Every structure is written in C-alpha cells, then in structure tokens.
Amino acid sequence: MKHFALPALLSIFASVAHAALSPLATPPDWSKLDPYQETITREDFVTLLDKVYAPDGAWKETLTVRDTEALINTRPDAAPFLLRFAPSRAAAKAVPSYWRSRRQLPAAEPGKPLAGLKVALDPGHLGGSWAKMEERWFRIGNSQPVTEGDMTLLVAKLIATRLQSLGAQVYLTRAKPSPVTPLRPGGLKKAAAASLADKGTPATDFSLQKESERLFYRVGEIRRRGKLVNESIRPDVVICLHFNAEAWGDANNPTLVDVNHLHFLISGALSRDELAYEDQRHDMLIKLLNRSYAEEIALTDLMARKMAAATGLPPYRYEGTASAIRVNSNPYVYARNLLANRLFVCPVVYVEPYVMNSRNVFARIQAGDYDGRRNFGGVQRKSIYREYADSVVDGLLAYYSNRPL
C-alpha cells in the first residue's frame, strides 16, 4: 500500500478527519484496496460515486480525485491511501473478487440451469422469542403472532429447496430462529454508551438497554453474518429476505392498514455523515471497486419485474429523504446504505415485499403455508410464502440461466 508523506497531505482532509468507527466495527485494513490498483478508470470511478455510491458530492470531503489517482482519507493519524486509475478501459487490469458474475459461471447443465451458481440466503431478523426484542412481532387477539424472522426463514427454506433442484449450491446465513452471533445485549453496555454519545443521546438506564439490544440484533448479528458470507460461504450472490411494515403502534393491539407495496434495495447512497466513518468509507470502496453494482442492478431489475408481476404490488416510494435514490428506470429499485448490503462483499439483492400489517397480507399470513391456491379478496393466491419464494427463484432463473456461451 503506497502512502504519501504525512504533513502536506493530512491537511487536505483536516476539516473532515473522523476518528470514529461505526458501532462494533473494527479498524479496516486499507491494504485490501491494493489489488484494485489500475483496475478502474477515473471516469468509471467518479461515475459510480456520483450515480450510485455517494451522490450529490457526498464523497468530496473524504476523497480527492486527480487525473491519474484518487487520494482516500484513511484516519487522522495516517496518510491517505493512493488508488491509481487505469489509463483506459482497454488497459485496465483484471478486477479481483471471490464471487463470479453471470459471464464467469460455468456452462449450465442439461436440466440444471443454475448448476455452478453459489447462493447465500439471508433470512432477515430473528424469530421465536427473539422477535419481540426486535419489535418485528405483533399479534391481534388470539391470532397467530406475525413474526418476521420466522417468516423469512420459512421463505428461505422454500427457496433453497427449489434452487437445489435447479442445480445451485445454497447456504443459509441462519437455519434457526436464534442468532448466529455469540454477542448478547448484556455484554454491549460499553459499546451502547459510546454509540449514544456519538448520536448525542443521553445515556439513561432505558436508553442504554434499548441501544444494547439494538447493537445486538441489528449490528452484531449482521456483522457476524457478514463474516460468515465473506470468509466461509463466499457466494456469487446474497439474497436478503425481508417483509415490510407500516407503523402498527401497540404490538398487542396493532393498527392494520390498507396499503401494500414492494421494493428492492442495492448498496449505495452513502451520505457525507456516513462516509465520515472510516469503516463505511472502506466498505463502500470495496463494493465500488469489485464492480458489485453491475451484477446487483441487472439481477435486481429482473427479480423486481418477476415479483411485481406475480404479486401485483405497487412500488414503494421513498419521499422526502435522501437516504435512498433511484438508479435506473425501474420504480421498484433503489440504492440505500444498509449494513447488510454494504458488508456482504459480493452482489446483494435486498427484498422488501408485503406490508405485514396490511389487512390482506395479515389474512394471508394467518392462512399459513399451503399447497394450491386460496381466495383472498376475490383473487386466487398461492400461500404468501410460496408466492414470495417462487418470485425470487424465477428472478434468479431468468438472470443466471441466460449465460453467454
């Protein structure tokens, strides 16, 4: 890793030096960017920053782009990292990655159109007794509780069965309702206090408990899954499975709504404040340089079209916020900076269908999983879990079975 002399270059970034890391993050190893030297042109680098990863100039306080190189802020006591650009696309060196694009996969086998594809399924959230802590649980009277973590796991298992029959290798980041991280809220009080201080929130007994729990299920758990994906599974693609919701108020007396919608997320749209964290800046650049975007957007676009046709759901619209941006003409697809889609180094498709507290969806959840079709609101429907699973598989099939010879 090449660094410049400290005194002159540190002043470039003096106004934005940020010593903090995101909660539970470890200081990044900037030498991991070395394999990407001369693999991208200046034009492509800036285009990806502006269009996908750091729109509205969010990158300009932590990166300096010159004609032949970029200077990337690392930490206040170290010189910037120098990333050299390729002089042209034709002269660019090969991009290293553990994952394979559609073009790089081996030829499909007869009757096994997904042979050779390695897929990781990430069932969002936690199930069972853990779901209440996450506030991804509600119940109406004596009905079956709506528990997102259990629902996503059921969908993941349905998807896995179908994908395996089509020849794919399939892995789940969790196969049980319980967490994969060994961390627990009781051991995260110090980290919670630091996180609250960083946000300017007073540390009371209540806020410390809530923040400890949040760091457990939303940060520690996802970081553990990221380590599993990047170091053990090393798949070609990750599918993050979720259900959406509108505000429901009291979990024991929730508000049901008529609205229902669908959207998909890919990695991107980091803000200036997010890029001030060293680990987020580093993670974004790994995703940018390994060219995840091209695969993410192509697969997500196809999968979104398949799921929209199967479910009939309208697109969700982010309004009044810069946290998510449109990156193509598909109204169902946005880029957004989430821990999961940023940490998983390979291409990631983040799926957000169905509003769990929508009246129609609630009725379908109460019906459970079943064969065939049943009537809901005058429409014959598969079980909500099979409709979800089949849409994901159909998207993967449409994209990866169409491989160049």
Summary of the structure (lengths in Angstrom):
residues: 405
radius of gyration: 22.0
end to end distance: 37.9
largest distance: 71.2
contacts: 1313
relative contact order: 0.16
helix: 42%
strand: 16%
